[in-house]
Amino acid sequence: MRRVGRTELLLVEGGVPHYREMVVLGREISRLVVEEYGADFLVSRLADPFWLSCLSCVLGFEWNTSGQTTVTLRALKDALKGGELGVVVMGGKGGEMRDTPNEIMEYLKKVGREDLAPHLLKASTMSCKVDNNAVQDSYNIYFHSVVVSDSGSSAIINQGMNIEARTARRYQWLGSRISVEEPHTAISSEAVEEVVLDLTSRLSRECRECILDVLRDSPITTIQSDLARVKSILAGQATLDGRTFSETRPTHHHLKPPKKLDDAILRKAKENAESFESLLLCEGVGPATLRGLAYISELVYGARVSWKDPARYAYAFGTKSGRPYPVNRHAMVKAAETIRQALESSDSRASRIMLRRLSTVLSSLEV
């Protein structure tokens, strides 16, 4: 599995007056893609950060707002409900996010692919662990969506929230086989964070190994003592080159080491220190535990870790906010009808010609 993108978005609230039209048009666009290229291709496109952003804009969302993820995928979930096109969207926010494993099992049982369950369920959990715990960029995951085709192709879309900055970041994955080292192939972001603890970076490979060694070889009392040494260094103790840590690595509040590591969690972590993957999946091991162990590995044992942010648009029918102009709901329905007629035409050449005329049809509609 590889994470294929991350996008930073403005956090917005409010209803969506044209939600029904989003479902209608989203269904026909999905149907067109599936009939032309197959369900697996649609899954791969939804894992592409730029394609999903463009689709959201076509469905009436701004390119830089959080709703382009949550509402667009909710609309597609409704549009693809039933699985007639051979692909479904599962998960969401709140209760829907927590119910994702049940949705996955229900769908796989329906299509007779229970054999995919172990990999897909693990990928669903692991992607959240990586995006929330292994990459600490101040965004907490609150939205989780899984897209699966009948053949087993899958994509995962997570979104995190930074309440103080009122922004959201989207993380996208393709496939169900996970690697914890640089799983992404593209990062999309409006802005780059000054400091991010990125334990997935290849530059953090030594740190990941050191974290495991510390857990395997050090008593809990030693780990707690090492954490106390970390605090002394952060308080102003000079490094080997004579500079203080604050001069070489600014410390943001969300990246401060924990005051103390929980002994019970450390015991569980020590039992699951076979690999960094098993450590991430260990119950109770969250951002604070990993952050504390990363500081110990770097500042006490000299293991290198990356503090660099791994991070790196189009209107068709208007946007929810009305900027640059309100959504033309009639135009959305007209576009969906045009696509439907093209797909149901017996003459494939005529269908393609009709689709090419779509832009002309839309331009003639009053905005």
Summary of the structure (lengths in Angstrom):
residues: 367
radius of gyration: 23.3
end to end distance: 42.5
largest distance: 76.7
contacts: 1224
relative contact order: 0.16
helix: 50%
strand: 15%
